[in-house]
């Protein structure tokens, strides 16, 4: 029998979605699928299990699954299709999904969430495991019916053992399944000999499943080695589950201290830092003289560091470096201690510590990051020349830190602001382009160099550099950063804008003739963006007819989608934004797409999707002003979901932040007031309404709503005179004439007998 969930979720943060339907036309596999619930579409991935992959591009994942099941990688794809078919068959009628809206990653146009799928009383995850079509996989959430993680893993392991014994699904060994690579560590529930040679094994029936019990005396050691193998393979979710199960079966295991340490470490590696710190502290109290004490004294402050508990981590890291000066982790402990000083804004101490550290460990793996951080500390202290020296020490051998150092160096050059500094800045970035022509940073480097040349009044050089980079690299739709270059190019023509358009059109014609259509699309869009705002939409419509999405990069898709959506043409704009997220999920324009999709979802009162889009946008945002737009729609979604206290907090962020678009502030105040009223705090809401019609007269629709809502609030408080005065003041405000709220105010006054 399958495990049965109760009809109502016991954990308050689980949400139950009934009468769900599988969307057959969308991509799916055994453990991940598109689901229709009412008018909403979601993507869910099952908790606790991992079905064989059907996408042959995911080679690393397929190899990992092949190792786990001890089959050939070729067979994984076939097993994946079988799992997909089984899941689709089970979900051919209505089913229920329990979810906590935890992010499950993925690169689809919609966010993907973890979920538990029930078909009647049958748990789909358990069905897949018991059919040998999914492996037991990591999860950290208790079940909706209250079963904890350990209980759930125990149940799934027993179902897996039964599938192994019956040789179902992936456990059905076939000719050709033997692999050259080493098999995954053997499970203590799995028969380790051929079916005909079962000496030492006995099958015991427990309830309605079979459990294989090994009778050899070395089983605890073998089980420990299996669990330890998961740690060594950095499969920490599985390691945690195996280690927890091991301690449950053998509570007095002779490797108990090491098992408990591995559990804490696995939790830390899953970024559950508060829980990891607590376990490390308990471990030190329980095993003060164990050989792993030094390891624990290192990893505990590291977990604190990543949990942003810098003041707690700092003394522990310094003590570790003193107590264990010859340990392999000692240099990193000293380095992390210096980073803690930077995090608490003790820049002078950070710079001194990193200077000494770099002198002592000149070839350490972290030396490049240390040079950048030391430069940042010196810059924060105003020691710009010294900061410059540190950034310039970061060479191309530093990998990603090389360009990071250059971007920080650019800030120093701009702060110093002399002509020589601008010349030096241009030379540094020009050299980067010459030495790294295949780098993803080439376009940005060209912009930095061109900008610096313009500041140094070397406009002709800047113009040549810009055009060279646009023509050389602009036909690759994967590269971004051309928009600011083309915008800056227009400025370089000064009082000759017609000459800029002439050059733009000539290069556009050449690109068309050479069939370099992505480059042509960039140049065409540059002309549209240079045109007056009133003519942009008509030009964009013509552009959209001419160019297919295949040729467009993220910049073009973002521009078109944003233009159409803001012009109230969402049906035309949203497909561009969705294509952007599908084709360029890591693009710097993805947050813009997520923000606009969030706004549209909120407008349709699909607040769950709106909140998900807004959260993703905020998490990856680079543009501060757009960030506030995303925060606003997040607040709107929280209000729509009746999470009023959280909504108030988010609205307050918009109100308090100076970079928020001014038009959003009265709307945010309306949101705060509405959320307060929804919590029964009518008196507290009134000042927010009043601030709008005192401070934001230019925004007539918001002012009209604020007057009306303020009057209604006074009525709720039985303060008739204040309500009457508010409505009268509203009717005397000439800028509001013609708005529908004015008629409503007259009705209110008439009702009040005034």
Secondary structure as UniProt FT lines:
FT   TURN            12..13
FT   STRAND          15..22
FT   TURN            24..25
FT   STRAND          32..37
FT   TURN            38..39
FT   STRAND          40..46
FT   STRAND          49..50
FT   TURN            56..57
FT   HELIX           59..69
FT   HELIX           73..90
FT   STRAND          95..99
FT   STRAND          112..119
FT   TURN            120..121
FT   STRAND          122..123
FT   HELIX           124..130
FT   TURN            131..132
FT   STRAND          135..136
FT   TURN            144..145
FT   HELIX           149..166
FT   HELIX           169..171
FT   TURN            175..176
FT   TURN            188..189
FT   TURN            195..196
FT   TURN            199..200
FT   STRAND          201..206
FT   TURN            207..208
FT   STRAND          209..214
FT   TURN            217..218
FT   HELIX           219..232
FT   TURN            233..234
FT   HELIX           236..249
FT   TURN            251..252
FT   TURN            254..255
FT   HELIX           256..269
FT   TURN            270..271
FT   HELIX           273..286
FT   TURN            288..289
FT   TURN            291..292
FT   HELIX           293..306
FT   TURN            307..308
FT   HELIX           310..323
FT   TURN            324..326
FT   TURN            328..329
FT   HELIX           330..343
FT   TURN            344..345
FT   HELIX           347..360
FT   TURN            362..363
FT   TURN            365..366
FT   HELIX           367..380
FT   TURN            381..382
FT   HELIX           384..392
FT   HELIX           396..398
FT   HELIX           400..416
FT   HELIX           419..435
FT   TURN            437..438
FT   TURN            440..441
FT   HELIX           442..455
FT   TURN            456..457
FT   HELIX           459..473
FT   TURN            474..475
FT   TURN            477..478
FT   HELIX           482..492
FT   TURN            493..495
FT   HELIX           497..513
FT   TURN            514..515
FT   HELIX           517..530
FT   HELIX           533..546
FT   HELIX           549..551
FT   HELIX           554..566
FT   TURN            567..568
FT   HELIX           570..583
FT   TURN            585..586
FT   TURN            588..589
FT   HELIX           590..603
FT   TURN            604..605
FT   HELIX           607..619
FT   HELIX           624..640
FT   TURN            641..642
FT   HELIX           644..656
FT   TURN            658..659
FT   HELIX           662..678
FT   TURN            679..680
FT   HELIX           682..695
FT   TURN            697..698
FT   HELIX           700..716
FT   TURN            717..718
FT   HELIX           720..731
FT   HELIX           734..736
FT   TURN            737..738
FT   HELIX           740..751
FT   TURN            752..753
//
